[in-house]
Amino acid sequence: MFRDIIIDSYDPHCPIRNVLARIGEKWSMLVLYTLSNASKPMRYSDIGEKIPDLSQKMLTVTLRNLEADGLVVRTAYAEVPPRVEYSITERGITLMPHINSLIGWALDNFSDIIKTRNKYYQSKNNS
C-alpha cells in the first residue's frame, strides 16, 4: 500500500535520509525547477516537453512522489476532455532557493568537474 514511502533501514526516522532521498531522485529537482519557473500551472504534456528525456512513466512517478510530499499540487478539472494541471506548492517554493543554489554551484563547477573526472578515469585506464 505504501510502497513509495522511503524508509532507511539504518535509521528510519532520519529526516536527512528520508527527505533528501526523495528530493535527490533523478528527476525531482528538474520537475520542481520546471514548475517553479512556470508563470501558471502546467499540464502533464507541457512538463514532458520541457524535460524531453524524461519518460512518461517516470514523469508520472515523480509527480506522484512530489505530490505525496506536498511539494506539488495536482488539480483535476471535470471537463471534456479532462484537464489536469500541476503547480509547485508553498512548501516547494521554500525549497527552491536551495535547489537554485545547487544548480548555480553545478554550473560554476561543471567544466572543472568534467576535466577532473576525465583525468581520473584516464589515469585509471592507464594503470
Rosetta constraint file for C-alpha pairs under 8 A:
AtomPair CA 4 CA 65 HARMONIC 7.34 0.50
AtomPair CA 6 CA 18 HARMONIC 5.96 0.50
AtomPair CA 6 CA 21 HARMONIC 7.52 0.50
AtomPair CA 6 CA 22 HARMONIC 7.58 0.50
AtomPair CA 7 CA 11 HARMONIC 7.94 0.50
AtomPair CA 7 CA 12 HARMONIC 5.06 0.50
AtomPair CA 7 CA 13 HARMONIC 7.85 0.50
AtomPair CA 7 CA 18 HARMONIC 6.61 0.50
AtomPair CA 8 CA 12 HARMONIC 4.59 0.50
AtomPair CA 8 CA 13 HARMONIC 7.82 0.50
AtomPair CA 8 CA 14 HARMONIC 7.83 0.50
AtomPair CA 8 CA 17 HARMONIC 7.00 0.50
AtomPair CA 8 CA 18 HARMONIC 6.96 0.50
AtomPair CA 12 CA 18 HARMONIC 7.46 0.50
AtomPair CA 13 CA 18 HARMONIC 7.39 0.50
AtomPair CA 14 CA 18 HARMONIC 6.06 0.50
AtomPair CA 15 CA 19 HARMONIC 5.67 0.50
AtomPair CA 15 CA 20 HARMONIC 7.79 0.50
AtomPair CA 16 CA 20 HARMONIC 5.65 0.50
AtomPair CA 16 CA 21 HARMONIC 7.89 0.50
AtomPair CA 17 CA 21 HARMONIC 5.65 0.50
AtomPair CA 18 CA 22 HARMONIC 6.97 0.50
AtomPair CA 19 CA 23 HARMONIC 6.43 0.50
AtomPair CA 20 CA 24 HARMONIC 5.54 0.50
AtomPair CA 21 CA 25 HARMONIC 6.29 0.50
AtomPair CA 22 CA 28 HARMONIC 7.36 0.50
AtomPair CA 22 CA 65 HARMONIC 7.61 0.50
AtomPair CA 22 CA 66 HARMONIC 7.99 0.50
AtomPair CA 23 CA 28 HARMONIC 5.66 0.50
AtomPair CA 23 CA 29 HARMONIC 6.42 0.50
AtomPair CA 24 CA 28 HARMONIC 6.63 0.50
AtomPair CA 24 CA 29 HARMONIC 6.99 0.50
AtomPair CA 25 CA 29 HARMONIC 7.61 0.50
AtomPair CA 27 CA 31 HARMONIC 6.21 0.50
AtomPair CA 27 CA 54 HARMONIC 7.58 0.50
AtomPair CA 27 CA 58 HARMONIC 7.85 0.50
AtomPair CA 27 CA 59 HARMONIC 7.77 0.50
AtomPair CA 27 CA 62 HARMONIC 6.69 0.50
AtomPair CA 28 CA 32 HARMONIC 6.16 0.50
AtomPair CA 28 CA 62 HARMONIC 6.08 0.50
AtomPair CA 28 CA 66 HARMONIC 7.28 0.50
AtomPair CA 29 CA 33 HARMONIC 5.90 0.50
AtomPair CA 29 CA 99 HARMONIC 7.03 0.50
AtomPair CA 30 CA 34 HARMONIC 6.01 0.50
AtomPair CA 30 CA 51 HARMONIC 7.68 0.50
AtomPair CA 31 CA 35 HARMONIC 6.16 0.50
AtomPair CA 31 CA 47 HARMONIC 7.37 0.50
AtomPair CA 31 CA 51 HARMONIC 7.93 0.50
AtomPair CA 31 CA 62 HARMONIC 7.85 0.50
AtomPair CA 31 CA 63 HARMONIC 7.81 0.50
AtomPair CA 32 CA 36 HARMONIC 5.96 0.50
AtomPair CA 32 CA 71 HARMONIC 7.96 0.50
AtomPair CA 32 CA 72 HARMONIC 7.85 0.50
AtomPair CA 32 CA 88 HARMONIC 6.85 0.50
AtomPair CA 32 CA 92 HARMONIC 7.33 0.50
AtomPair CA 32 CA 96 HARMONIC 7.77 0.50
AtomPair CA 33 CA 37 HARMONIC 6.27 0.50
AtomPair CA 33 CA 96 HARMONIC 7.34 0.50
AtomPair CA 33 CA 99 HARMONIC 7.78 0.50
AtomPair CA 34 CA 38 HARMONIC 6.46 0.50
AtomPair CA 34 CA 47 HARMONIC 7.11 0.50
AtomPair CA 34 CA 50 HARMONIC 7.22 0.50
AtomPair CA 35 CA 41 HARMONIC 7.42 0.50
AtomPair CA 35 CA 42 HARMONIC 7.07 0.50
AtomPair CA 35 CA 47 HARMONIC 7.74 0.50
AtomPair CA 35 CA 86 HARMONIC 7.66 0.50
AtomPair CA 35 CA 87 HARMONIC 5.87 0.50
AtomPair CA 35 CA 88 HARMONIC 5.79 0.50
AtomPair CA 36 CA 87 HARMONIC 7.71 0.50
AtomPair CA 36 CA 88 HARMONIC 6.10 0.50
AtomPair CA 36 CA 93 HARMONIC 7.03 0.50
AtomPair CA 36 CA 96 HARMONIC 7.55 0.50
AtomPair CA 38 CA 42 HARMONIC 7.21 0.50
AtomPair CA 40 CA 87 HARMONIC 7.50 0.50
AtomPair CA 41 CA 85 HARMONIC 5.72 0.50
AtomPair CA 41 CA 86 HARMONIC 5.36 0.50
AtomPair CA 41 CA 87 HARMONIC 4.74 0.50
AtomPair CA 42 CA 46 HARMONIC 6.06 0.50
AtomPair CA 42 CA 47 HARMONIC 6.52 0.50
AtomPair CA 42 CA 85 HARMONIC 5.19 0.50
AtomPair CA 42 CA 86 HARMONIC 5.18 0.50
AtomPair CA 42 CA 87 HARMONIC 6.38 0.50
AtomPair CA 43 CA 47 HARMONIC 6.52 0.50
AtomPair CA 43 CA 83 HARMONIC 7.71 0.50
AtomPair CA 43 CA 84 HARMONIC 6.02 0.50
AtomPair CA 43 CA 85 HARMONIC 4.50 0.50
AtomPair CA 43 CA 86 HARMONIC 6.14 0.50
AtomPair CA 44 CA 48 HARMONIC 6.36 0.50
AtomPair CA 44 CA 84 HARMONIC 7.18 0.50
AtomPair CA 44 CA 85 HARMONIC 6.70 0.50
AtomPair CA 44 CA 86 HARMONIC 7.19 0.50
AtomPair CA 45 CA 49 HARMONIC 6.17 0.50
AtomPair CA 46 CA 50 HARMONIC 6.38 0.50
AtomPair CA 47 CA 51 HARMONIC 6.41 0.50
AtomPair CA 48 CA 52 HARMONIC 5.75 0.50
AtomPair CA 48 CA 54 HARMONIC 6.68 0.50
AtomPair CA 48 CA 55 HARMONIC 7.79 0.50
AtomPair CA 48 CA 56 HARMONIC 7.32 0.50
AtomPair CA 48 CA 59 HARMONIC 7.27 0.50
AtomPair CA 54 CA 58 HARMONIC 6.47 0.50
AtomPair CA 54 CA 59 HARMONIC 6.31 0.50
AtomPair CA 55 CA 59 HARMONIC 6.09 0.50
AtomPair CA 56 CA 60 HARMONIC 6.14 0.50
AtomPair CA 57 CA 61 HARMONIC 6.26 0.50
AtomPair CA 58 CA 62 HARMONIC 5.87 0.50
AtomPair CA 59 CA 63 HARMONIC 6.01 0.50
AtomPair CA 60 CA 64 HARMONIC 6.15 0.50
AtomPair CA 61 CA 65 HARMONIC 6.17 0.50
AtomPair CA 62 CA 66 HARMONIC 6.11 0.50
AtomPair CA 63 CA 67 HARMONIC 5.96 0.50
AtomPair CA 63 CA 72 HARMONIC 7.16 0.50
AtomPair CA 64 CA 68 HARMONIC 6.06 0.50
AtomPair CA 65 CA 69 HARMONIC 6.36 0.50
AtomPair CA 66 CA 70 HARMONIC 6.30 0.50
AtomPair CA 66 CA 71 HARMONIC 5.22 0.50
AtomPair CA 66 CA 72 HARMONIC 5.45 0.50
AtomPair CA 67 CA 71 HARMONIC 5.73 0.50
AtomPair CA 67 CA 72 HARMONIC 4.60 0.50
AtomPair CA 67 CA 73 HARMONIC 5.65 0.50
AtomPair CA 67 CA 74 HARMONIC 7.09 0.50
AtomPair CA 70 CA 89 HARMONIC 6.87 0.50
AtomPair CA 70 CA 91 HARMONIC 6.77 0.50
AtomPair CA 70 CA 92 HARMONIC 7.41 0.50
AtomPair CA 71 CA 88 HARMONIC 5.96 0.50
AtomPair CA 71 CA 89 HARMONIC 5.29 0.50
AtomPair CA 71 CA 90 HARMONIC 7.50 0.50
AtomPair CA 71 CA 91 HARMONIC 5.64 0.50
AtomPair CA 71 CA 92 HARMONIC 4.32 0.50
AtomPair CA 71 CA 93 HARMONIC 7.95 0.50
AtomPair CA 72 CA 86 HARMONIC 6.67 0.50
AtomPair CA 72 CA 87 HARMONIC 5.63 0.50
AtomPair CA 72 CA 88 HARMONIC 4.49 0.50
AtomPair CA 72 CA 89 HARMONIC 5.28 0.50
AtomPair CA 72 CA 92 HARMONIC 6.75 0.50
AtomPair CA 73 CA 86 HARMONIC 5.65 0.50
AtomPair CA 73 CA 87 HARMONIC 5.49 0.50
AtomPair CA 73 CA 88 HARMONIC 6.26 0.50
AtomPair CA 73 CA 89 HARMONIC 6.20 0.50
AtomPair CA 74 CA 84 HARMONIC 6.87 0.50
AtomPair CA 74 CA 85 HARMONIC 5.83 0.50
AtomPair CA 74 CA 86 HARMONIC 4.70 0.50
AtomPair CA 74 CA 87 HARMONIC 6.85 0.50
AtomPair CA 75 CA 84 HARMONIC 5.56 0.50
AtomPair CA 75 CA 85 HARMONIC 5.25 0.50
AtomPair CA 75 CA 86 HARMONIC 6.34 0.50
AtomPair CA 76 CA 82 HARMONIC 7.46 0.50
AtomPair CA 76 CA 83 HARMONIC 5.93 0.50
AtomPair CA 76 CA 84 HARMONIC 4.34 0.50
AtomPair CA 76 CA 85 HARMONIC 6.52 0.50
AtomPair CA 77 CA 82 HARMONIC 6.21 0.50
AtomPair CA 77 CA 83 HARMONIC 5.25 0.50
AtomPair CA 77 CA 84 HARMONIC 6.12 0.50
AtomPair CA 78 CA 82 HARMONIC 5.93 0.50
AtomPair CA 78 CA 83 HARMONIC 7.21 0.50
AtomPair CA 79 CA 83 HARMONIC 6.46 0.50
AtomPair CA 88 CA 92 HARMONIC 5.58 0.50
AtomPair CA 88 CA 93 HARMONIC 6.60 0.50
AtomPair CA 89 CA 93 HARMONIC 6.19 0.50
AtomPair CA 90 CA 94 HARMONIC 6.37 0.50
AtomPair CA 91 CA 95 HARMONIC 6.62 0.50
AtomPair CA 92 CA 96 HARMONIC 6.54 0.50
AtomPair CA 93 CA 97 HARMONIC 7.84 0.50
AtomPair CA 95 CA 99 HARMONIC 6.53 0.50
AtomPair CA 96 CA 100 HARMONIC 5.81 0.50
AtomPair CA 97 CA 101 HARMONIC 6.02 0.50
AtomPair CA 98 CA 102 HARMONIC 6.26 0.50
AtomPair CA 99 CA 103 HARMONIC 6.11 0.50
AtomPair CA 100 CA 104 HARMONIC 6.09 0.50
AtomPair CA 101 CA 105 HARMONIC 6.20 0.50
AtomPair CA 102 CA 106 HARMONIC 6.13 0.50
AtomPair CA 103 CA 107 HARMONIC 6.17 0.50
AtomPair CA 104 CA 108 HARMONIC 6.08 0.50
AtomPair CA 105 CA 109 HARMONIC 6.09 0.50
AtomPair CA 106 CA 110 HARMONIC 5.49 0.50
AtomPair CA 109 CA 113 HARMONIC 6.04 0.50
AtomPair CA 110 CA 114 HARMONIC 6.17 0.50
AtomPair CA 111 CA 115 HARMONIC 6.24 0.50
AtomPair CA 112 CA 116 HARMONIC 6.10 0.50
AtomPair CA 113 CA 117 HARMONIC 5.88 0.50
AtomPair CA 114 CA 118 HARMONIC 6.01 0.50
AtomPair CA 115 CA 119 HARMONIC 6.14 0.50
AtomPair CA 116 CA 120 HARMONIC 6.06 0.50
AtomPair CA 117 CA 121 HARMONIC 6.27 0.50
AtomPair CA 118 CA 122 HARMONIC 6.00 0.50
AtomPair CA 119 CA 123 HARMONIC 6.17 0.50
AtomPair CA 120 CA 124 HARMONIC 6.35 0.50
AtomPair CA 121 CA 125 HARMONIC 6.11 0.50
AtomPair CA 122 CA 126 HARMONIC 6.15 0.50
AtomPair CA 123 CA 127 HARMONIC 6.27 0.50
